[in-house]
Amino acid sequence: MDYLAVNESHGTWEHVEGIAADFKLMADLVINHMSARSRWFENFRKRVDPGKDYFFEGNPRDDLSAVVRPRTSPLLNPVQTEDGERHVWCTFSEDQVDLNFANPQVLIEFAGIIRQYLERGVIVFRLDAVAFLWKEPGTSCIHLQQTHELIKILRLLIEHHSPSAVVITETNVPNRENLTYFGNANEAHVIYNFSLPPLLINTLVTGNCRHLKTWLMSMPPAQMGTTYLNFIASHDGIGMRPTDGLLSEEEKQRLINTMDSFGGKVSYRRTPDGRDQPMRSTLPCTMH
């Protein structure tokens, strides 16, 4: 809702600085979208600045059939503004409205936000859902070249202020697509190994490590100055898209069915051809 405020129930910027004095502090930079309850979006509705042109608008008549979706919810949501009805782009949900980086002022705003984080002691930046940053009707609206150029710009600004700072891209996508966020060692310093959690779970439930081993052996060495971040689960659960090209459709469905039998929950995404496919699986805290 406000990038420059600390939730009062958690503390103050002074508390953040205190943490940064003793630890390497990572901030989650939610860069693709913002809360529909934010002041910026209230200003969007009122048609005043700052915020009037900060959110991406779509036209229901545009060809959006190729857009890659991580959800099954509507992509465009109608909102009433002082200028009448407008349709805002919501990659994830109607309460998370996508920002418009085609407006240079939005990039300038984020440069100021990043600078404040750096001055408060943040040294590692996690770029949330960054793969969806740039939109162009008629395209997939994911991994567009403009998105990669924006990551390069952000890294340049961050490193100019703090040469030891680190950029991590959060891109829960198939393995080959994920690797592109290294760029030519000029985008992310670190990318999450999103294929590891589902392949590890698959190994545990099948008793067969073939796919995990094949993936590990096929991963290219990280370039100098970059590395992979291994993890086994996240707040989003365990992504299934990173298994594309690594597990067969039958194997993926068997894994989903197993998680379901354990009491796990599955979220879905809508494909360009209108089908709903498993996006993530979330396991219960305990399994018997």
Beta strands, then each sheet from edge to edge (+ up, - down):
strand 1: 25-30
strand 2: 33-35
strand 3: 76-81
strand 4: 84-89
strand 5: 96-98
strand 6: 122-128
strand 7: 166-169
strand 8: 190-192
strand 9: 227-229
strand 10: 238-239
strand 11: 265-270
strand 12: 276-282
sheet 1: 1+ 6+ 7+ 8+ 9+
sheet 2: 2+ 5-
sheet 3: 3+ 4-
sheet 4: 10+ 12- 11+
end
